Amino acid sequence: MTARTRTSAPALPDAWQDRGDGGPIGVAERPAIGTTARLAAWPAERLHDGAAAVDTVLDALDRQASRFRPDSELSQVQRSSGTVFLVSDGFAEVLDAALRAARWTGGLVDPTVGAALQALGYDRDFAAIDQDAPGAVPQGVPAPGWSVVALGGRLLERPAGVLLDLGATAKGLGADRAAAAAFRAAGGSGGVLVSLGGDLSVVGAPPRGGWPVAVVEDPDRADAPPSQVVRLGEGALATSSARCRTWRRGGRRLHHLVDPRTGDPAEGPWRTATVAARNCLTANAASTAVMVGGADGARWLEETGLPARLVSTDGSVHLFGGWPRSDEAPVDVSAGPSLSLAAASVGCRR
Amino acid sequence: MPEQNFPQGTDRRPFADGDGRGTRSDHQARPQGVTTVRRWSNWSLAALVVGVAGGTAALARTIPSHAASTTTTVVPTAGTTGAAAGTTGAAPASGTTGATTAPGASSAAPSAPKPIAVTSPSGVTTYVMPGTASGTAAGTPAGGVAGTGGTTYVARGDT
């Protein structure tokens, strides 16, 4: 519930914590989908309506694409030895986004890495994973490849035994969905920012100069100064890193960004990639592709023209696509490509 | 053929006398026609002059305004930001970002002097059960995005 009371605004929905400063921009947070959802909206009086809309979107996403909820649509598909499924419109959109991202990135982002993640030990919610287990070092399981999965409208065809993981795209898509829904619920005026664990999307009019967003490498070190603050007027930002969500097996450090070609955690020259795009689905897919692809990923990113900030394993910073060099400067997302969010899952996307 | 008199100081005779190519009425009609054309030409010329002058004046007012908007918009692209990485001297200070133009900016928009959000790694999407960390109430109908109907296995055996 709310940590403070506004005289003119209704209380926030359950689980939301007010993080605002009483100014014209309302800010609130809640735990969601295994991370933290953050909503900022102006005028602040619209925060309640926006929060309720975000709840609805995230609940639906959880029921569609969670790998760790037994009752999710994805889990139903994973458990089944069948191969053809009629899925919901919403889940079809999530699958469609994953397959389009795979095609766009040349397979660097691949939804068929589910078995590879399980083999590495990431087989449950991250908070429940044994952080340092003895035993043999897990062997990589190469992904069968995204092209074995077919989607036509709501009809999903997936070979038996192929396990899907939609983590590289679902969170970005969720941020886009949630921001759009919150903006609509707030009456379609003002502006809204939704962040899901650091992948964020903005809709409507930004504050003057753009939404100020801190670029942070390690969210667990809240006291650490941001690497940079940029201003986002439209679009989205997403960050992927090999520094977070790590665990050890047999003495080997592992992380969640799996190279589908080998099934092993990606070993590239980059430790963190932040990408800006016109929507968070695109930014999320691109930041993952860069991390997985390493040097190849950087070349691919350069060709896209998307603004990006990459940090190499030695700490050096590399800027791409017009990413601003100075603090408080705006990020221009208008030039790069974008994975469409329109027309949920219509047609075969192979 | 008798001598014809044409108004002085207006038009020349189109044809010499005695050329046998026309009658008296013809000679009278042609100068009148030419005169009419010339009078229209004068009006056209006048209109043209007025039009060109007006257009020039309009352009003179328009072009500078375009140039001004181009130079005052601050949307840095690669190689144009000037300041070195890590330096903030060329950037507006926190709380003074009014000179920065963000796409979609509204004149009614508030200012945001300090970061409102962070972009950071949070790891792969990890979902949690309802009623635990996410706080999602169990039993809430799915949907809300596209009217979900759930997954249905539609073909071949399922063990």
Contacts between the chains, C-beta under 8 A, distances in Angstrom:
chain1	res1	chain2	res2	distance
A	14	B	135	6.7
A	15	B	134	8.0
A	15	B	135	3.5
A	23	B	110	7.0
A	24	B	110	3.8
A	25	B	110	5.8
A	25	B	112	6.0
A	25	B	116	6.6
A	27	B	116	6.2
A	30	B	135	6.3
A	31	B	128	7.9
A	31	B	133	4.9
A	31	B	134	5.8
A	31	B	135	6.0
A	32	B	134	5.0
A	32	B	135	7.3
A	32	B	136	7.5
A	33	B	125	6.2
A	33	B	126	7.3
A	33	B	127	5.3
A	33	B	128	7.1
A	33	B	134	6.2
A	34	B	125	6.7
A	34	B	126	3.2
A	34	B	127	5.4
A	34	B	128	5.0
A	34	B	133	6.8
A	34	B	134	7.3
A	35	B	122	4.6
A	35	B	123	7.7
A	35	B	125	7.6
A	35	B	126	7.0
A	36	B	122	7.6
A	38	B	117	5.7
A	40	B	116	4.9
A	40	B	117	6.4
A	42	B	109	6.9
A	42	B	110	5.5
A	55	B	136	7.8
A	56	B	144	3.7
A	56	B	145	7.8
A	57	B	144	6.3
A	57	B	145	6.0
A	58	B	134	7.6
A	58	B	136	7.4
A	59	B	136	5.2
A	59	B	140	5.6
A	59	B	142	7.7
A	59	B	144	6.6
A	60	B	142	6.0
A	60	B	143	5.9
A	60	B	144	4.4
A	60	B	145	4.6
A	60	B	148	6.4
A	61	B	145	7.4
A	62	B	127	5.5
A	62	B	130	7.5
A	62	B	134	6.6
A	62	B	136	6.2
A	63	B	142	4.3
A	63	B	148	7.2
A	64	B	142	7.3
A	64	B	148	6.7
A	65	B	125	7.7
A	65	B	127	7.5
A	66	B	127	3.2
A	67	B	127	6.4
A	68	B	126	6.8
A	68	B	127	5.0
A	68	B	128	6.9
A	68	B	129	7.4
A	69	B	127	5.7
A	69	B	128	7.9
A	69	B	129	6.1
A	69	B	130	7.6
A	72	B	127	7.3
A	73	B	148	7.8
A	73	B	150	6.5
A	73	B	151	4.2
A	76	B	151	4.7
A	77	B	151	6.0
A	80	B	153	5.8
A	80	B	158	5.2
A	81	B	157	7.3
A	81	B	158	5.7
A	81	B	159	4.9
A	82	B	153	4.7
A	82	B	155	7.0
A	82	B	156	5.5
A	82	B	157	7.0
A	82	B	158	4.2
A	83	B	155	7.2
A	83	B	156	5.6
A	84	B	153	7.5
A	84	B	154	5.5
A	84	B	155	4.1
A	84	B	156	6.4
A	85	B	151	5.4
A	85	B	152	6.7
A	85	B	153	5.7
A	85	B	154	6.4
A	86	B	151	7.1
A	86	B	152	4.3
A	86	B	153	7.8
A	86	B	154	4.8
A	87	B	151	4.9
A	87	B	152	7.8
A	88	B	142	7.1
A	88	B	143	7.9
A	88	B	146	7.0
A	88	B	147	7.9
A	88	B	148	3.4
A	88	B	149	5.0
A	88	B	150	5.8
A	88	B	151	6.9
A	89	B	145	7.7
A	89	B	146	3.6
A	89	B	147	6.3
A	89	B	148	6.3
A	89	B	149	7.5
A	90	B	142	7.7
A	90	B	143	7.2
A	90	B	145	4.3
A	90	B	146	4.3
A	90	B	147	7.8
A	90	B	148	4.6
A	91	B	148	6.7
A	91	B	151	6.8
A	93	B	145	7.5
A	93	B	146	6.6
A	117	B	124	7.7
A	122	B	124	7.4
A	125	B	126	5.2
A	125	B	127	7.0
A	125	B	128	5.5
A	125	B	129	7.9
A	126	B	123	6.1
A	126	B	124	7.8
A	126	B	126	4.4
A	127	B	126	7.5
A	127	B	128	7.7
A	127	B	133	7.1
A	155	B	154	7.5
A	165	B	124	7.2
A	166	B	125	7.1
A	167	B	124	3.6
A	167	B	125	4.0
A	167	B	126	7.7
A	168	B	124	7.4
A	170	B	125	5.3
A	171	B	122	7.9
A	171	B	125	4.4
A	177	B	145	6.1
A	181	B	145	7.9
A	190	B	109	8.0
A	191	B	104	7.9
A	191	B	106	7.7
A	191	B	109	6.8
A	193	B	116	6.5
A	193	B	117	5.8
A	195	B	117	4.7
A	195	B	118	7.4
A	195	B	119	7.6
A	196	B	122	7.7
A	197	B	120	7.7
A	197	B	122	2.9
A	197	B	123	7.6
A	197	B	125	7.9
A	198	B	118	5.9
A	198	B	119	5.1
A	198	B	120	3.7
A	198	B	121	6.3
A	198	B	122	5.0
A	199	B	119	7.1
A	199	B	122	7.4
A	200	B	117	5.5
A	200	B	119	6.0
A	204	B	104	7.2
A	205	B	104	5.3
A	205	B	105	6.3
A	205	B	106	3.7
A	205	B	108	7.8
A	205	B	109	5.2
A	206	B	102	4.9
A	206	B	103	7.9
A	206	B	104	6.2
A	206	B	105	6.1
A	206	B	109	6.5
A	207	B	109	5.2
A	207	B	110	5.3
A	207	B	111	5.9
A	207	B	112	3.8
A	207	B	116	7.9
A	208	B	97	6.2
A	208	B	98	5.7
A	208	B	100	7.8
A	208	B	102	7.5
A	208	B	105	6.4
A	208	B	109	5.1
A	208	B	110	7.0
A	208	B	111	4.7
A	208	B	112	7.5
A	209	B	92	7.2
A	209	B	97	3.0
A	209	B	98	6.8
A	209	B	100	4.2
A	209	B	102	5.8
A	209	B	105	7.7
A	209	B	111	7.0
A	209	B	112	7.3
A	210	B	97	7.6
A	210	B	100	6.8
A	210	B	102	3.7
A	210	B	105	7.6
A	211	B	112	6.6
A	211	B	116	5.9
A	211	B	117	6.9
A	212	B	94	7.7
A	212	B	112	5.2
A	212	B	113	7.5
A	212	B	114	6.4
A	212	B	115	4.7
A	212	B	116	5.8
A	213	B	115	6.2
A	213	B	116	7.2
A	213	B	117	5.2
A	213	B	118	6.6
A	213	B	119	5.6
A	214	B	115	4.0
A	214	B	117	7.4
A	214	B	118	4.5
A	214	B	119	7.5
A	215	B	118	7.4
A	215	B	119	5.7
A	215	B	120	7.7
A	216	B	118	4.5
A	216	B	119	7.0
A	216	B	120	4.0
A	217	B	120	7.0
A	217	B	121	7.3
A	218	B	120	7.4
A	218	B	121	7.8
A	219	B	118	6.8
A	219	B	120	4.1
A	219	B	121	6.8
A	219	B	122	6.3
A	226	B	115	6.7
A	226	B	118	6.9
A	229	B	94	8.0
A	229	B	115	5.5
A	231	B	97	6.8
A	231	B	100	6.4
A	231	B	102	6.2
A	232	B	102	7.8
A	233	B	102	2.9
A	233	B	103	4.1
A	233	B	104	5.8
A	233	B	105	6.4
A	234	B	102	7.5
A	234	B	103	4.5
A	234	B	104	5.2
A	237	B	119	4.1
A	238	B	119	6.7
A	239	B	119	4.7
A	239	B	120	5.4
A	239	B	121	5.1
A	240	B	121	5.8
A	241	B	120	7.8
A	241	B	121	3.3
A	243	B	121	6.7
A	244	B	121	4.4
A	244	B	122	6.7
A	244	B	123	5.2
A	245	B	121	7.5
A	245	B	122	7.5
A	245	B	123	2.7
A	245	B	124	6.4
A	245	B	126	7.9
A	256	B	123	5.3
A	256	B	124	4.1
A	257	B	124	7.5
A	272	B	121	6.5
A	274	B	119	5.7
A	317	B	85	6.3
A	319	B	78	7.9
A	319	B	85	7.3
A	321	B	78	6.8
A	322	B	76	7.0
A	322	B	77	4.3
A	322	B	78	4.2
A	324	B	76	5.4
A	324	B	81	5.8
A	325	B	76	7.8
A	325	B	81	4.7
A	325	B	82	7.9
A	325	B	83	5.8
A	325	B	84	6.6
A	325	B	85	4.9
A	326	B	76	7.9
A	326	B	81	5.8
A	326	B	82	8.0
A	326	B	83	4.1
A	326	B	85	7.7
A	326	B	87	6.4
A	326	B	88	5.9
A	326	B	89	8.0
A	326	B	90	5.5
A	326	B	91	4.2
A	327	B	88	4.3
A	327	B	91	5.2
A	328	B	88	6.9
A	328	B	91	4.3
A	328	B	92	5.7
A	328	B	93	7.3
A	328	B	94	6.6
A	328	B	97	6.4
A	328	B	100	7.7
A	329	B	76	5.5
A	329	B	81	6.4
A	329	B	91	5.4
A	329	B	100	7.7
A	330	B	74	7.1
A	330	B	75	6.1
A	330	B	76	7.0
A	330	B	100	5.9
A	330	B	101	7.8
A	330	B	102	5.7
A	332	B	75	5.1
A	332	B	76	7.3
A	332	B	77	6.4
A	332	B	103	7.9
A	334	B	103	7.0
A	335	B	77	7.9
A	344	B	146	5.7
